[in-house]
Amino acid sequence: MKLLKIEDIINAGNRIEKLINKTPIYTSALLNKWMGHEIYFKAECMQKVGAFKARGAANSIAFLMENGKKPKHIVANSSGNHAQAVAWAASQFNIPSTIYMPAYSSKIKIQATQSYGAKTVLCNSRVETDDNVKSAASEEGNYWLHPFNSELVIAGQGTAAYEAINELGQVDAIFAPCGGGGLLSGTVIASHGLNPKTRVIGAEPLNANDAARSLRANSILNLDSVPDTLADGAMTMSVGSITFEYLKKLDDMYEIDEQSIVYWTQWLTHLLKISIEPTSAMSMEAARLWLKKQTTPKKILIIISGGNIDQEMQMKIWKENMLEQLPQLIN
Amino acid sequence: MKLLKIEDIINAGNRIEKLINKTPIYTSALLNKWMGHEIYFKAECMQKVGAFKARGAANSIAFLMENGKKPKHIVANSSGNHAQAVAWAASQFNIPSTIYMPAYSSKIKIQATQSYGAKTVLCNSRVETDDNVKSAASEEGNYWLHPFNSELVIAGQGTAAYEAINELGQVDAIFAPCGGGGLLSGTVIASHGLNPKTRVIGAEPLNANDAARSLRANSILNLDSVPDTLADGAMTMSVGSITFEYLKKLDDMYEIDEQSIVYWTQWLTHLLKISIEPTSAMSMEAARLWLKKQTTPKKILIIISGGNIDQEMQMKIWKENMLEQLPQLIN
């Protein structure tokens, strides 16, 4: 397999520049004081559709357009941010789209997907969703925009880290969550392309740790069943054949417990005043675990992957008060 | 009474420029489409201490410094954002401060006030808090930084609207919430100073409608008891003798029911991906009520007063799902 290079990220960035938001970078003086390190947050919750997924979807379609291969129709399968990203990106090029979603997806996400102009097909299970999209993908004129296992998607997702490092200057380490591995793959390519010494570190739910286990086994393993985790953006059953090759280049992959996910979702919301998906909060715990092993002050970047949180999830996040226990590096 | 002028706002702006954040302005394409108007949000949740209150506190102390009247010690009474604002502003000038807070204030706000370096004194009731600060204010060397009934505070709060209009250009109307009336007073001075035709409209909880009733009676009325409202920044028992003179210049004051406060807190959080205090959400319902009477498309500004929300309040906000009912101009 020929690996993607920094040029692929730069090309993707140029391709999608006019479609996406250059998202802000935030920092918290209080958190930096408590941790003793400089921590920056790239706020992809402020991205189109509220998540980094807009980057990969936009890059995929823009690339096809550039090469005279405009699809007649785009299909995708997702219960979450990828559904909205594909619907939005397709609408930017006036291409009709159909998104296969599990019927248990939150109404607000189904609604949002529809409001971007996509047709939604609700399926009885995740398996049915996947079967349907594969069947649709085989039909003439349909383009399947995969949620992560695609070089165009990976290159698009990598533009978030590239944009952030260009603005911030070099950082010692970058942290991002792992679902199917698209964001982390793009982040590895961008970060190492700019500076091979930058550490790139992933965060995955302990309850959905297929990527960490796959890396230990040096072979892609699947989750046995739908995992029980608040990090709904990291429930993917396995990483992809393409993303796995990039995940092998990570410096570490931390497995995060549910309590820490709730803790940092509450605290980052409180400190930064932005919407933080539980999936994004995992990276902060990974950062804490890494930082406490460091002997000199570090400058790090955390990619806040998204901010789409429905009411049911809000109730799960805020059920217990975690804001009385101040963040500290070592607990 | 000699009324403040736009020059007082400009002077305040220059005075506090280096201390405060120039906060971002957000808009939602989806909301604008649904409403049929252009709606901009000045995000004071991204201000120092997470609320516009930092402006008035900073202006008060910076003015004293400028005039060689550095206080030996600053005192204030507040259960919320003003407490943190005074603690923060005093620390900027290395002045010790003591904040009298009701014991029922949320721990996270007491903690934040202390972390800015203030001494906090917890009192058994709001009345005791007020008595204590008045007694402390009479002591030699103590400066009482009032939460709203002060020209320096009003001029400081007015810099939010001034900054926003300078960035956005003229708007047809500006909306802000009413507690003691400091933010609205400053907003009236700034807006009318820049363009006398700009409508300035207040929003107050129906359950704490002392300002609306005072305006109807043309005389300051008090609430009978601590009001039952989610808009915790608008629970002030009465407006001030100074702020009342400016509130008389408002084009309207809408009284907002609790259901609408929850509805817009959920929807603005969802659409803008920022932390929205229930107090701030009131202004959006006032805007909707005003916009539905308009016959041509309008460009309006809503001041998001703050984003400090503790866990107990989050649970009250997200108890019921309001996100399945799409916003519309007329409901």
Interface residues (C-beta under 8 A of the other chain):
Chain A: P24 L30 C45 M46 G50 K107 I108 Q111 S115 Q266 T269 H270 K273 I274 S275 G307 I309 D310 Q311 E312 Q314 M315 I317 W318 K319 E320 N321 M322 L323 E324 L326
Chain B: P24 L30 C45 M46 G50 K107 I108 Q111 S115 Q266 T269 H270 K273 I274 S275 G307 I309 D310 Q311 E312 Q314 M315 I317 W318 K319 E320 N321 M322 L323 E324 L326
